């Protein structure tokens, strides 16, 4: 019985080690997603993209409106462009932090 108690105590200390999740790698956190520009709203600093999966946010492909972190990001793209972009959830809003024409 004493061995069982010691074993249970030892297991209670090791279980949390297995429960920890790994932090995302910097490559996953900075991954670029593919999309196509559908609309640009420079007045409100927004862009509508039809995009593929956004891996860093575990989001499937869809069409949606994004905020942009800086209005200057909208200068390098136009409606119809295929783009590579990075989006983060900032203050509850999906916000594009980088965007460039796809090569």
C-alpha positions as CSV (number, residue, x, y, z in Angstrom):
1,X,0.0,0.0,0.0
2,X,2.9,2.4,0.9
3,X,4.5,1.7,-2.6
4,X,1.2,2.6,-4.3
5,X,1.0,5.9,-2.4
6,X,4.6,6.8,-3.3
7,X,3.9,5.9,-7.0
8,X,0.7,8.0,-7.0
9,X,2.6,11.0,-5.5
10,X,5.4,10.6,-8.1
11,X,2.9,10.5,-11.0
12,X,1.1,13.6,-9.7
13,X,4.3,15.6,-10.2
14,X,5.1,14.3,-13.7
15,X,1.6,14.6,-15.2
16,X,1.8,18.4,-15.7
17,X,5.0,17.9,-17.8
18,X,3.0,16.0,-20.4
19,X,0.1,18.5,-20.3
20,X,2.2,21.5,-21.4
21,X,1.7,22.6,-25.0
22,X,4.6,23.7,-27.2
23,X,4.8,27.4,-28.1
24,X,4.4,28.0,-31.8
25,X,7.6,28.2,-33.8
26,X,8.6,31.6,-35.1
27,X,8.2,30.2,-38.6
28,X,4.5,29.4,-37.9
29,X,3.9,32.7,-36.2
30,X,5.3,34.7,-39.2
31,X,3.9,32.5,-42.0
32,X,2.4,34.3,-45.0
33,X,-1.0,33.3,-46.3
34,X,-2.2,33.5,-49.9
35,X,-5.1,35.7,-50.9
36,X,-6.7,37.8,-53.7
37,X,-7.6,41.4,-53.2
38,X,-11.4,41.9,-53.6
39,X,-11.8,45.5,-52.3
40,X,-9.7,48.2,-50.8
41,X,-11.2,50.8,-48.4
42,X,-8.5,53.4,-47.9
43,X,-10.8,55.7,-46.0
44,X,-11.3,53.2,-43.3
45,X,-7.9,51.4,-43.5
46,X,-9.6,48.1,-44.5
47,X,-9.0,45.5,-47.2
48,X,-11.3,42.6,-48.4
49,X,-9.4,39.4,-49.3
50,X,-10.5,36.0,-50.6
51,X,-7.9,33.9,-48.7
52,X,-6.7,30.4,-48.2
53,X,-6.0,28.9,-44.8
54,X,-4.4,31.3,-42.2
55,X,-2.2,28.8,-40.3
56,X,-1.1,31.0,-37.5
57,X,-4.8,31.6,-36.5
58,X,-6.0,28.1,-37.4
59,X,-8.5,29.7,-39.8
60,X,-9.9,28.1,-43.0
61,X,-10.1,29.9,-46.3
62,X,-12.9,32.4,-46.9
63,X,-13.5,36.0,-48.0
64,X,-13.4,38.6,-45.3
65,X,-12.6,42.2,-44.4
66,X,-9.3,43.0,-42.5
67,X,-8.0,46.0,-40.8
68,X,-4.5,47.1,-41.8
69,X,-1.9,48.0,-39.2
70,X,-0.8,50.9,-41.3
71,X,-2.6,52.6,-44.2
72,X,0.7,52.6,-46.2
73,X,0.3,48.8,-46.6
74,X,-2.6,49.4,-49.0
75,X,-0.4,51.4,-51.4
76,X,1.4,48.4,-52.8
77,X,-1.7,46.3,-53.9
78,X,-4.7,46.8,-56.1
79,X,-8.1,45.0,-56.6
80,X,-7.5,41.7,-58.4
81,X,-3.9,41.2,-57.1
82,X,-2.8,37.9,-55.8
83,X,-1.0,38.6,-52.5
84,X,0.9,37.1,-49.6
85,X,0.0,38.5,-46.3
86,X,0.3,38.1,-42.5
87,X,-2.6,38.7,-40.1
88,X,-2.7,38.9,-36.3
89,X,-5.6,39.4,-33.9
90,X,-4.9,42.8,-32.4
91,X,-7.3,44.3,-29.9
92,X,-10.0,41.8,-31.0
93,X,-9.7,42.7,-34.7
94,X,-8.1,40.6,-37.5
95,X,-5.3,43.0,-38.6
96,X,-3.0,42.6,-41.5
97,X,0.6,43.4,-40.4
98,X,2.3,42.6,-43.8
99,X,1.1,42.3,-47.4
100,X,2.9,42.1,-50.7
101,X,2.0,41.0,-54.3
102,X,2.6,37.3,-54.8
103,X,5.5,36.4,-57.0
